[in-house]
C-alpha cells in the first residue's frame, strides 16, 4: 500500500504572516495552485494556516479588503493534516469525510508537503479512492 509520502507534492509554495493577500494571489498564479500553506517566518516550516483561492475571494476581496491586507485576515487556522506515513486510503478517507481536496502533510507542526486529489488521480495510484473521495467531497450536505 502506497503512503502519502510517496505521492505527495514535496516543498509546496508557501507564504508567511509577513505577506499580504496580493502576494498570495501572485504565488497561486505562479505555481498554478489554489492552495497555499502559511508557515512561520522564523523557520519556514511550522504550519500556521492555509489559504485557498476561495478564502481570497470570500474573506478577502468580497469583504472589500485590499491587496495589502494581511494574510492572517483570510487564512484558515483550523487545519486538517495527514502524516507522511499514512496510507493513500487514509488520506482519501480524511478528504472525503471533511470534504476537502487538499491536505497538508505534516510531522507534528512541520510542513513536509501537500497531498491533493490530483496527486491521487494523476499518479494513477488509486483511481478508485480518488474518485470515491471526489464523489464524497462534491456531494451536497443536507
C-alpha positions, 0 to 999 in steps of 0.5 A: 500500500502506497503512503502519502509520502510517496505521492505527495507534492514535496516543498509546496509554495508557501507564504508567511504572516509577513505577506499580504493577500496580493502576494498570495494571489501572485504565488497561486498564479505562479505555481498554478495552485489554489492552495497555499500553506502559511508557515512561520517566518522564523523557520519556514516550516511550522504550519500556521494556516492555509489559504485557498483561492476561495478564502481570497475571494470570500474573506478577502476581496468580497469583504472589500479588503485590499491587496495589502491586507494581511494574510492572517485576515483570510487564512484558515487556522483550523487545519486538517493534516495527514502524516507522511506515513499514512496510507493513500486510503487514509488520506482519501478517507480524511478528504472525503469525510471533511470534504476537502481536496487538499491536505497538508502533510505534516510531522507534528507542526512541520510542513513536509508537503501537500497531498491533493486529489490530483496527486491521487488521480494523476499518479494513477495510484488509486483511481478508485479512492480518488474518485470515491473521495471526489464523489464524497467531497462534491456531494451536497450536505443536507 
